[in-house]
Amino acid sequence: MNWNLLIIFFSLILILTTSMMYFNFIPNIQKSIIIKKTMKKNWSW
């Protein structure tokens, strides 16, 4: 068993998953901001 390869492999997987979560997270924030803006427009008298 080559431990260096294993460590590199796991770190790559970690980086990939975190980057995917990050890229999924940013559009969600933008969507929520847009939703808040539209809500304000709809509810402003």
mmCIF entry with sequence, helices, sheets and N, C-alpha, C, O atoms, coordinates in Angstrom:
data_MODEL
# 
_entry.id   MODEL 
# 
_entity.id                         1 
_entity.type                       polymer 
_entity.pdbx_number_of_molecules   1 
# 
_entity_poly.entity_id                      1 
_entity_poly.type                           'polypeptide(L)' 
_entity_poly.nstd_linkage                   no 
_entity_poly.nstd_monomer                   no 
_entity_poly.pdbx_seq_one_letter_code       MNWNLLIIFFSLILILTTSMMYFNFIPNIQKSIIIKKTMKKNWSW 
_entity_poly.pdbx_seq_one_letter_code_can   MNWNLLIIFFSLILILTTSMMYFNFIPNIQKSIIIKKTMKKNWSW 
_entity_poly.pdbx_strand_id                 A 
# 
loop_
_entity_poly_seq.entity_id 
_entity_poly_seq.num 
_entity_poly_seq.mon_id 
_entity_poly_seq.hetero 
1 1  MET n 
1 2  ASN n 
1 3  TRP n 
1 4  ASN n 
1 5  LEU n 
1 6  LEU n 
1 7  ILE n 
1 8  ILE n 
1 9  PHE n 
1 10 PHE n 
1 11 SER n 
1 12 LEU n 
1 13 ILE n 
1 14 LEU n 
1 15 ILE n 
1 16 LEU n 
1 17 THR n 
1 18 THR n 
1 19 SER n 
1 20 MET n 
1 21 MET n 
1 22 TYR n 
1 23 PHE n 
1 24 ASN n 
1 25 PHE n 
1 26 ILE n 
1 27 PRO n 
1 28 ASN n 
1 29 ILE n 
1 30 GLN n 
1 31 LYS n 
1 32 SER n 
1 33 ILE n 
1 34 ILE n 
1 35 ILE n 
1 36 LYS n 
1 37 LYS n 
1 38 THR n 
1 39 MET n 
1 40 LYS n 
1 41 LYS n 
1 42 ASN n 
1 43 TRP n 
1 44 SER n 
1 45 TRP n 
# 
_struct_asym.id          A 
_struct_asym.entity_id   1 
# 
_struct_conf.conf_type_id            HELX_P 
_struct_conf.id                      HELX_P1 
_struct_conf.pdbx_PDB_helix_id       AA1 
_struct_conf.beg_label_comp_id       TRP 
_struct_conf.beg_label_asym_id       A 
_struct_conf.beg_label_seq_id        3 
_struct_conf.pdbx_beg_PDB_ins_code   ? 
_struct_conf.end_label_comp_id       TRP 
_struct_conf.end_label_asym_id       A 
_struct_conf.end_label_seq_id        43 
_struct_conf.pdbx_end_PDB_ins_code   ? 
_struct_conf.beg_auth_comp_id        TRP 
_struct_conf.beg_auth_asym_id        A 
_struct_conf.beg_auth_seq_id         3 
_struct_conf.end_auth_comp_id        TRP 
_struct_conf.end_auth_asym_id        A 
_struct_conf.end_auth_seq_id         43 
_struct_conf.pdbx_PDB_helix_class    1 
_struct_conf.details                 ? 
_struct_conf.pdbx_PDB_helix_length   41 
# 
_struct_conf_type.id          HELX_P 
_struct_conf_type.criteria    ? 
_struct_conf_type.reference   ? 
# 
loop_
_atom_site.group_PDB 
_atom_site.id 
_atom_site.type_symbol 
_atom_site.label_atom_id 
_atom_site.label_alt_id 
_atom_site.label_comp_id 
_atom_site.label_asym_id 
_atom_site.label_entity_id 
_atom_site.label_seq_id 
_atom_site.pdbx_PDB_ins_code 
_atom_site.Cartn_x 
_atom_site.Cartn_y 
_atom_site.Cartn_z 
_atom_site.occupancy 
_atom_site.B_iso_or_equiv 
_atom_site.pdbx_formal_charge 
_atom_site.auth_seq_id 
_atom_site.auth_comp_id 
_atom_site.auth_asym_id 
_atom_site.auth_atom_id 
_atom_site.pdbx_PDB_model_num 
ATOM 1   N N  . MET A 1 1  ? 0.851   -1.203 0.000  1.00 0.00 ? 1  MET A N  1 
ATOM 2   C CA . MET A 1 1  ? 0.000   0.000  0.000  1.00 0.00 ? 1  MET A CA 1 
ATOM 3   C C  . MET A 1 1  ? 0.887   1.254  0.000  1.00 0.00 ? 1  MET A C  1 
ATOM 4   O O  . MET A 1 1  ? 1.722   1.443  0.884  1.00 0.00 ? 1  MET A O  1 
ATOM 5   N N  . ASN A 1 2  ? 0.685   2.085  -0.994 1.00 0.00 ? 2  ASN A N  1 
ATOM 6   C CA . ASN A 1 2  ? 1.420   3.344  -1.032 1.00 0.00 ? 2  ASN A CA 1 
ATOM 7   C C  . ASN A 1 2  ? 0.568   4.431  -0.379 1.00 0.00 ? 2  ASN A C  1 
ATOM 8   O O  . ASN A 1 2  ? -0.460  4.837  -0.921 1.00 0.00 ? 2  ASN A O  1 
ATOM 9   N N  . TRP A 1 3  ? 1.006   4.895  0.791  1.00 0.00 ? 3  TRP A N  1 
ATOM 10  C CA . TRP A 1 3  ? 0.175   5.829  1.558  1.00 0.00 ? 3  TRP A CA 1 
ATOM 11  C C  . TRP A 1 3  ? 0.138   7.208  0.932  1.00 0.00 ? 3  TRP A C  1 
ATOM 12  O O  . TRP A 1 3  ? -0.867  7.912  1.023  1.00 0.00 ? 3  TRP A O  1 
ATOM 13  N N  . ASN A 1 4  ? 1.241   7.596  0.293  1.00 0.00 ? 4  ASN A N  1 
ATOM 14  C CA . ASN A 1 4  ? 1.247   8.918  -0.339 1.00 0.00 ? 4  ASN A CA 1 
ATOM 15  C C  . ASN A 1 4  ? 0.179   9.018  -1.416 1.00 0.00 ? 4  ASN A C  1 
ATOM 16  O O  . ASN A 1 4  ? -0.518  10.027 -1.519 1.00 0.00 ? 4  ASN A O  1 
ATOM 17  N N  . LEU A 1 5  ? 0.055   7.980  -2.208 1.00 0.00 ? 5  LEU A N  1 
ATOM 18  C CA . LEU A 1 5  ? -0.972  7.975  -3.258 1.00 0.00 ? 5  LEU A CA 1 
ATOM 19  C C  . LEU A 1 5  ? -2.367  8.058  -2.653 1.00 0.00 ? 5  LEU A C  1 
ATOM 20  O O  . LEU A 1 5  ? -3.231  8.787  -3.141 1.00 0.00 ? 5  LEU A O  1 
ATOM 21  N N  . LEU A 1 6  ? -2.566  7.304  -1.592 1.00 0.00 ? 6  LEU A N  1 
ATOM 22  C CA . LEU A 1 6  ? -3.876  7.333  -0.932 1.00 0.00 ? 6  LEU A CA 1 
ATOM 23  C C  . LEU A 1 6  ? -4.202  8.734  -0.418 1.00 0.00 ? 6  LEU A C  1 
ATOM 24  O O  . LEU A 1 6  ? -5.310  9.235  -0.611 1.00 0.00 ? 6  LEU A O  1 
ATOM 25  N N  . ILE A 1 7  ? -3.232  9.352  0.231  1.00 0.00 ? 7  ILE A N  1 
ATOM 26  C CA . ILE A 1 7  ? -3.450  10.695 0.776  1.00 0.00 ? 7  ILE A CA 1 
ATOM 27  C C  . ILE A 1 7  ? -3.757  11.685 -0.341 1.00 0.00 ? 7  ILE A C  1 
ATOM 28  O O  . ILE A 1 7  ? -4.664  12.509 -0.221 1.00 0.00 ? 7  ILE A O  1 
ATOM 29  N N  . ILE A 1 8  ? -2.998  11.599 -1.423 1.00 0.00 ? 8  ILE A N  1 
ATOM 30  C CA . ILE A 1 8  ? -3.248  12.497 -2.552 1.00 0.00 ? 8  ILE A CA 1 
ATOM 31  C C  . ILE A 1 8  ? -4.649  12.260 -3.113 1.00 0.00 ? 8  ILE A C  1 
ATOM 32  O O  . ILE A 1 8  ? -5.371  13.206 -3.426 1.00 0.00 ? 8  ILE A O  1 
ATOM 33  N N  . PHE A 1 9  ? -5.019  11.003 -3.236 1.00 0.00 ? 9  PHE A N  1 
ATOM 34  C CA . PHE A 1 9  ? -6.331  10.655 -3.776 1.00 0.00 ? 9  PHE A CA 1 
ATOM 35  C C  . PHE A 1 9  ? -7.446  11.235 -2.913 1.00 0.00 ? 9  PHE A C  1 
ATOM 36  O O  . PHE A 1 9  ? -8.378  11.850 -3.430 1.00 0.00 ? 9  PHE A O  1 
ATOM 37  N N  . PHE A 1 10 ? -7.351  11.041 -1.609 1.00 0.00 ? 10 PHE A N  1 
ATOM 38  C CA . PHE A 1 10 ? -8.392  11.538 -0.716 1.00 0.00 ? 10 PHE A CA 1 
ATOM 39  C C  . PHE A 1 10 ? -8.439  13.056 -0.694 1.00 0.00 ? 10 PHE A C  1 
ATOM 40  O O  . PHE A 1 10 ? -9.515  13.650 -0.632 1.00 0.00 ? 10 PHE A O  1 
ATOM 41  N N  . SER A 1 11 ? -7.283  13.674 -0.744 1.00 0.00 ? 11 SER A N  1 
ATOM 42  C CA . SER A 1 11 ? -7.273  15.144 -0.758 1.00 0.00 ? 11 SER A CA 1 
ATOM 43  C C  . SER A 1 11 ? -7.916  15.666 -2.045 1.00 0.00 ? 11 SER A C  1 
ATOM 44  O O  . SER A 1 11 ? -8.623  16.674 -2.029 1.00 0.00 ? 11 SER A O  1 
ATOM 45  N N  . LEU A 1 12 ? -7.667  14.972 -3.158 1.00 0.00 ? 12 LEU A N  1 
ATOM 46  C CA . LEU A 1 12 ? -8.302  15.368 -4.422 1.00 0.00 ? 12 LEU A CA 1 
ATOM 47  C C  . LEU A 1 12 ? -9.820  15.244 -4.329 1.00 0.00 ? 12 LEU A C  1 
ATOM 48  O O  . LEU A 1 12 ? -10.551 16.131 -4.768 1.00 0.00 ? 12 LEU A O  1 
ATOM 49  N N  . ILE A 1 13 ? -10.281 14.151 -3.762 1.00 0.00 ? 13 ILE A N  1 
ATOM 50  C CA . ILE A 1 13 ? -11.725 13.957 -3.608 1.00 0.00 ? 13 ILE A CA 1 
ATOM 51  C C  . ILE A 1 13 ? -12.311 15.056 -2.720 1.00 0.00 ? 13 ILE A C  1 
ATOM 52  O O  . ILE A 1 13 ? -13.374 15.606 -3.011 1.00 0.00 ? 13 ILE A O  1 
ATOM 53  N N  . LEU A 1 14 ? -11.610 15.360 -1.648 1.00 0.00 ? 14 LEU A N  1 
ATOM 54  C CA . LEU A 1 14 ? -12.081 16.414 -0.751 1.00 0.00 ? 14 LEU A CA 1 
ATOM 55  C C  . LEU A 1 14 ? -12.171 17.746 -1.475 1.00 0.00 ? 14 LEU A C  1 
ATOM 56  O O  . LEU A 1 14 ? -13.175 18.450 -1.367 1.00 0.00 ? 14 LEU A O  1 
ATOM 57  N N  . ILE A 1 15 ? -11.138 18.086 -2.202 1.00 0.00 ? 15 ILE A N  1 
ATOM 58  C CA . ILE A 1 15 ? -11.131 19.356 -2.931 1.00 0.00 ? 15 ILE A CA 1 
ATOM 59  C C  . ILE A 1 15 ? -12.269 19.386 -3.944 1.00 0.00 ? 15 ILE A C  1 
ATOM 60  O O  . ILE A 1 15 ? -12.955 20.398 -4.087 1.00 0.00 ? 15 ILE A O  1 
ATOM 61  N N  . LEU A 1 16 ? -12.465 18.278 -4.641 1.00 0.00 ? 16 LEU A N  1 
ATOM 62  C CA . LEU A 1 16 ? -13.533 18.217 -5.641 1.00 0.00 ? 16 LEU A CA 1 
ATOM 63  C C  . LEU A 1 16 ? -14.903 18.421 -4.994 1.00 0.00 ? 16 LEU A C  1 
ATOM 64  O O  . LEU A 1 16 ? -15.711 19.214 -5.476 1.00 0.00 ? 16 LEU A O  1 
ATOM 65  N N  . THR A 1 17 ? -15.154 17.713 -3.918 1.00 0.00 ? 17 THR A N  1 
ATOM 66  C CA . THR A 1 17 ? -16.469 17.812 -3.285 1.00 0.00 ? 17 THR A CA 1 
ATOM 67  C C  . THR A 1 17 ? -16.702 19.216 -2.720 1.00 0.00 ? 17 THR A C  1 
ATOM 68  O O  . THR A 1 17 ? -17.793 19.772 -2.845 1.00 0.00 ? 17 THR A O  1 
ATOM 69  N N  . THR A 1 18 ? -15.664 19.778 -2.100 1.00 0.00 ? 18 THR A N  1 
ATOM 70  C CA . THR A 1 18 ? -15.838 21.117 -1.536 1.00 0.00 ? 18 THR A CA 1 
ATOM 71  C C  . THR A 1 18 ? -16.053 22.146 -2.636 1.00 0.00 ? 18 THR A C  1 
ATOM 72  O O  . THR A 1 18 ? -16.860 23.063 -2.479 1.00 0.00 ? 18 THR A O  1 
ATOM 73  N N  . SER A 1 19 ? -15.342 22.003 -3.743 1.00 0.00 ? 19 SER A N  1 
ATOM 74  C CA . SER A 1 19 ? -15.527 22.951 -4.844 1.00 0.00 ? 19 SER A CA 1 
ATOM 75  C C  . SER A 1 19 ? -16.929 22.807 -5.429 1.00 0.00 ? 19 SER A C  1 
ATOM 76  O O  . SER A 1 19 ? -17.561 23.806 -5.772 1.00 0.00 ? 19 SER A O  1 
ATOM 77  N N  . MET A 1 20 ? -17.420 21.574 -5.545 1.00 0.00 ? 20 MET A N  1 
ATOM 78  C CA . MET A 1 20 ? -18.772 21.376 -6.055 1.00 0.00 ? 20 MET A CA 1 
ATOM 79  C C  . MET A 1 20 ? -19.791 22.007 -5.116 1.00 0.00 ? 20 MET A C  1 
ATOM 80  O O  . MET A 1 20 ? -20.720 22.680 -5.563 1.00 0.00 ? 20 MET A O  1 
ATOM 81  N N  . MET A 1 21 ? -19.617 21.791 -3.820 1.00 0.00 ? 21 MET A N  1 
ATOM 82  C CA . MET A 1 21 ? -20.525 22.405 -2.855 1.00 0.00 ? 21 MET A CA 1 
ATOM 83  C C  . MET A 1 21 ? -20.454 23.922 -2.957 1.00 0.00 ? 21 MET A C  1 
ATOM 84  O O  . MET A 1 21 ? -21.473 24.610 -2.888 1.00 0.00 ? 21 MET A O  1 
ATOM 85  N N  . TYR A 1 22 ? -19.247 24.432 -3.120 1.00 0.00 ? 22 TYR A N  1 
ATOM 86  C CA . TYR A 1 22 ? -19.054 25.874 -3.226 1.00 0.00 ? 22 TYR A CA 1 
ATOM 87  C C  . TYR A 1 22 ? -19.787 26.430 -4.438 1.00 0.00 ? 22 TYR A C  1 
ATOM 88  O O  . TYR A 1 22 ? -20.480 27.443 -4.345 1.00 0.00 ? 22 TYR A O  1 
ATOM 89  N N  . PHE A 1 23 ? -19.629 25.757 -5.583 1.00 0.00 ? 23 PHE A N  1 
ATOM 90  C CA . PHE A 1 23 ? -20.263 26.246 -6.806 1.00 0.00 ? 23 PHE A CA 1 
ATOM 91  C C  . PHE A 1 23 ? -21.772 26.062 -6.758 1.00 0.00 ? 23 PHE A C  1 
ATOM 92  O O  . PHE A 1 23 ? -22.506 26.812 -7.402 1.00 0.00 ? 23 PHE A O  1 
ATOM 93  N N  . ASN A 1 24 ? -22.241 25.083 -6.011 1.00 0.00 ? 24 ASN A N  1 
ATOM 94  C CA . ASN A 1 24 ? -23.686 24.935 -5.842 1.00 0.00 ? 24 ASN A CA 1 
ATOM 95  C C  . ASN A 1 24 ? -24.214 25.965 -4.851 1.00 0.00 ? 24 ASN A C  1 
ATOM 96  O O  . ASN A 1 24 ? -25.367 26.386 -4.934 1.00 0.00 ? 24 ASN A O  1 
ATOM 97  N N  . PHE A 1 25 ? -23.369 26.360 -3.925 1.00 0.00 ? 25 PHE A N  1 
ATOM 98  C CA . PHE A 1 25 ? -23.781 27.264 -2.866 1.00 0.00 ? 25 PHE A CA 1 
ATOM 99  C C  . PHE A 1 25 ? -23.949 28.688 -3.384 1.00 0.00 ? 25 PHE A C  1 
ATOM 100 O O  . PHE A 1 25 ? -24.901 29.375 -3.016 1.00 0.00 ? 25 PHE A O  1 
ATOM 101 N N  . ILE A 1 26 ? -23.034 29.130 -4.231 1.00 0.00 ? 26 ILE A N  1 
ATOM 102 C CA . ILE A 1 26 ? -23.080 30.508 -4.727 1.00 0.00 ? 26 ILE A CA 1 
ATOM 103 C C  . ILE A 1 26 ? -24.366 30.795 -5.515 1.00 0.00 ? 26 ILE A C  1 
ATOM 104 O O  . ILE A 1 26 ? -25.015 31.803 -5.234 1.00 0.00 ? 26 ILE A O  1 
ATOM 105 N N  . PRO A 1 27 ? -24.764 29.969 -6.477 1.00 0.00 ? 27 PRO A N  1 
ATOM 106 C CA . PRO A 1 27 ? -26.021 30.255 -7.170 1.00 0.00 ? 27 PRO A CA 1 
ATOM 107 C C  . PRO A 1 27 ? -27.213 30.246 -6.222 1.00 0.00 ? 27 PRO A C  1 
ATOM 108 O O  . PRO A 1 27 ? -28.164 31.001 -6.421 1.00 0.00 ? 27 PRO A O  1 
ATOM 109 N N  . ASN A 1 28 ? -27.175 29.405 -5.197 1.00 0.00 ? 28 ASN A N  1 
ATOM 110 C CA . ASN A 1 28 ? -28.271 29.392 -4.235 1.00 0.00 ? 28 ASN A CA 1 
ATOM 111 C C  . ASN A 1 28 ? -28.365 30.723 -3.511 1.00 0.00 ? 28 ASN A C  1 
ATOM 112 O O  . ASN A 1 28 ? -29.468 31.220 -3.285 1.00 0.00 ? 28 ASN A O  1 
ATOM 113 N N  . ILE A 1 29 ? -27.244 31.304 -3.147 1.00 0.00 ? 29 ILE A N  1 
ATOM 114 C CA . ILE A 1 29 ? -27.244 32.606 -2.490 1.00 0.00 ? 29 ILE A CA 1 
ATOM 115 C C  . ILE A 1 29 ? -27.822 33.662 -3.431 1.00 0.00 ? 29 ILE A C  1 
ATOM 116 O O  . ILE A 1 29 ? -28.650 34.479 -3.028 1.00 0.00 ? 29 ILE A O  1 
ATOM 117 N N  . GLN A 1 30 ? -27.382 33.636 -4.675 1.00 0.00 ? 30 GLN A N  1 
ATOM 118 C CA . GLN A 1 30 ? -27.900 34.596 -5.642 1.00 0.00 ? 30 GLN A CA 1 
ATOM 119 C C  . GLN A 1 30 ? -29.399 34.414 -5.821 1.00 0.00 ? 30 GLN A C  1 
ATOM 120 O O  . GLN A 1 30 ? -30.134 35.398 -5.902 1.00 0.00 ? 30 GLN A O  1 
ATOM 121 N N  . LYS A 1 31 ? -29.859 33.186 -5.882 1.00 0.00 ? 31 LYS A N  1 
ATOM 122 C CA . LYS A 1 31 ? -31.293 32.927 -6.022 1.00 0.00 ? 31 LYS A CA 1 
ATOM 123 C C  . LYS A 1 31 ? -32.055 33.477 -4.827 1.00 0.00 ? 31 LYS A C  1 
ATOM 124 O O  . LYS A 1 31 ? -33.104 34.101 -4.990 1.00 0.00 ? 31 LYS A O  1 
ATOM 125 N N  . SER A 1 32 ? -31.538 33.252 -3.637 1.00 0.00 ? 32 SER A N  1 
ATOM 126 C CA . SER A 1 32 ? -32.238 33.734 -2.448 1.00 0.00 ? 32 SER A CA 1 
ATOM 127 C C  . SER A 1 32 ? -32.283 35.256 -2.438 1.00 0.00 ? 32 SER A C  1 
ATOM 128 O O  . SER A 1 32 ? -33.285 35.845 -2.032 1.00 0.00 ? 32 SER A O  1 
ATOM 129 N N  . ILE A 1 33 ? -31.198 35.900 -2.885 1.00 0.00 ? 33 ILE A N  1 
ATOM 130 C CA . ILE A 1 33 ? -31.190 37.363 -2.938 1.00 0.00 ? 33 ILE A CA 1 
ATOM 131 C C  . ILE A 1 33 ? -32.239 37.843 -3.939 1.00 0.00 ? 33 ILE A C  1 
ATOM 132 O O  . ILE A 1 33 ? -32.982 38.784 -3.661 1.00 0.00 ? 33 ILE A O  1 
ATOM 133 N N  . ILE A 1 34 ? -32.296 37.204 -5.089 1.00 0.00 ? 34 ILE A N  1 
ATOM 134 C CA . ILE A 1 34 ? -33.292 37.583 -6.100 1.00 0.00 ? 34 ILE A CA 1 
ATOM 135 C C  . ILE A 1 34 ? -34.695 37.382 -5.537 1.00 0.00 ? 34 ILE A C  1 
ATOM 136 O O  . ILE A 1 34 ? -35.564 38.235 -5.722 1.00 0.00 ? 34 ILE A O  1 
ATOM 137 N N  . ILE A 1 35 ? -34.921 36.280 -4.863 1.00 0.00 ? 35 ILE A N  1 
ATOM 138 C CA . ILE A 1 35 ? -36.239 36.006 -4.285 1.00 0.00 ? 35 ILE A CA 1 
ATOM 139 C C  . ILE A 1 35 ? -36.593 37.086 -3.264 1.00 0.00 ? 35 ILE A C  1 
ATOM 140 O O  . ILE A 1 35 ? -37.728 37.562 -3.234 1.00 0.00 ? 35 ILE A O  1 
ATOM 141 N N  . LYS A 1 36 ? -35.638 37.471 -2.437 1.00 0.00 ? 36 LYS A N  1 
ATOM 142 C CA . LYS A 1 36 ? -35.902 38.516 -1.447 1.00 0.00 ? 36 LYS A CA 1 
ATOM 143 C C  . LYS A 1 36 ? -36.261 39.821 -2.136 1.00 0.00 ? 36 LYS A C  1 
ATOM 144 O O  . LYS A 1 36 ? -37.180 40.521 -1.712 1.00 0.00 ? 36 LYS A O  1 
ATOM 145 N N  . LYS A 1 37 ? -35.532 40.150 -3.207 1.00 0.00 ? 37 LYS A N  1 
ATOM 146 C CA . LYS A 1 37 ? -35.816 41.397 -3.914 1.00 0.00 ? 37 LYS A CA 1 
ATOM 147 C C  . LYS A 1 37 ? -37.217 41.375 -4.507 1.00 0.00 ? 37 LYS A C  1 
ATOM 148 O O  . LYS A 1 37 ? -37.954 42.355 -4.397 1.00 0.00 ? 37 LYS A O  1 
ATOM 149 N N  . THR A 1 38 ? -37.586 40.269 -5.131 1.00 0.00 ? 38 THR A N  1 
ATOM 150 C CA . THR A 1 38 ? -38.913 40.191 -5.732 1.00 0.00 ? 38 THR A CA 1 
ATOM 151 C C  . THR A 1 38 ? -39.981 40.232 -4.645 1.00 0.00 ? 38 THR A C  1 
ATOM 152 O O  . THR A 1 38 ? -41.038 40.834 -4.837 1.00 0.00 ? 38 THR A O  1 
ATOM 153 N N  . MET A 1 39 ? -39.719 39.603 -3.518 1.00 0.00 ? 39 MET A N  1 
ATOM 154 C CA . MET A 1 39 ? -40.679 39.645 -2.415 1.00 0.00 ? 39 MET A CA 1 
ATOM 155 C C  . MET A 1 39 ? -40.876 41.080 -1.949 1.00 0.00 ? 39 MET A C  1 
ATOM 156 O O  . MET A 1 39 ? -42.000 41.516 -1.702 1.00 0.00 ? 39 MET A O  1 
ATOM 157 N N  . LYS A 1 40 ? -39.779 41.804 -1.832 1.00 0.00 ? 40 LYS A N  1 
ATOM 158 C CA . LYS A 1 40 ? -39.902 43.202 -1.408 1.00 0.00 ? 40 LYS A CA 1 
ATOM 159 C C  . LYS A 1 40 ? -40.726 43.998 -2.412 1.00 0.00 ? 40 LYS A C  1 
ATOM 160 O O  . LYS A 1 40 ? -41.567 44.814 -2.034 1.00 0.00 ? 40 LYS A O  1 
ATOM 161 N N  . LYS A 1 41 ? -40.476 43.754 -3.694 1.00 0.00 ? 41 LYS A N  1 
ATOM 162 C CA . LYS A 1 41 ? -41.244 44.464 -4.720 1.00 0.00 ? 41 LYS A CA 1 
ATOM 163 C C  . LYS A 1 41 ? -42.726 44.123 -4.608 1.00 0.00 ? 41 LYS A C  1 
ATOM 164 O O  . LYS A 1 41 ? -43.584 45.000 -4.711 1.00 0.00 ? 41 LYS A O  1 
ATOM 165 N N  . ASN A 1 42 ? -43.014 42.862 -4.401 1.00 0.00 ? 42 ASN A N  1 
ATOM 166 C CA . ASN A 1 42 ? -44.413 42.446 -4.343 1.00 0.00 ? 42 ASN A CA 1 
ATOM 167 C C  . ASN A 1 42 ? -45.105 42.950 -3.080 1.00 0.00 ? 42 ASN A C  1 
ATOM 168 O O  . ASN A 1 42 ? -46.302 43.237 -3.100 1.00 0.00 ? 42 ASN A O  1 
ATOM 169 N N  . TRP A 1 43 ? -44.358 43.059 -1.984 1.00 0.00 ? 43 TRP A N  1 
ATOM 170 C CA . TRP A 1 43 ? -44.994 43.404 -0.718 1.00 0.00 ? 43 TRP A CA 1 
ATOM 171 C C  . TRP A 1 43 ? -44.878 44.883 -0.373 1.00 0.00 ? 43 TRP A C  1 
ATOM 172 O O  . TRP A 1 43 ? -45.430 45.336 0.630  1.00 0.00 ? 43 TRP A O  1 
ATOM 173 N N  . SER A 1 44 ? -44.164 45.631 -1.201 1.00 0.00 ? 44 SER A N  1 
ATOM 174 C CA . SER A 1 44 ? -44.089 47.065 -0.907 1.00 0.00 ? 44 SER A CA 1 
ATOM 175 C C  . SER A 1 44 ? -45.376 47.730 -1.383 1.00 0.00 ? 44 SER A C  1 
ATOM 176 O O  . SER A 1 44 ? -45.825 47.504 -2.507 1.00 0.00 ? 44 SER A O  1 
ATOM 177 N N  . TRP A 1 45 ? -45.964 48.554 -0.515 1.00 0.00 ? 45 TRP A N  1 
ATOM 178 C CA . TRP A 1 45 ? -47.268 49.133 -0.844 1.00 0.00 ? 45 TRP A CA 1 
ATOM 179 C C  . TRP A 1 45 ? -47.099 50.441 -1.597 1.00 0.00 ? 45 TRP A C  1 
ATOM 180 O O  . TRP A 1 45 ? -48.089 51.076 -1.960 1.00 0.00 ? 45 TRP A O  1 
# 
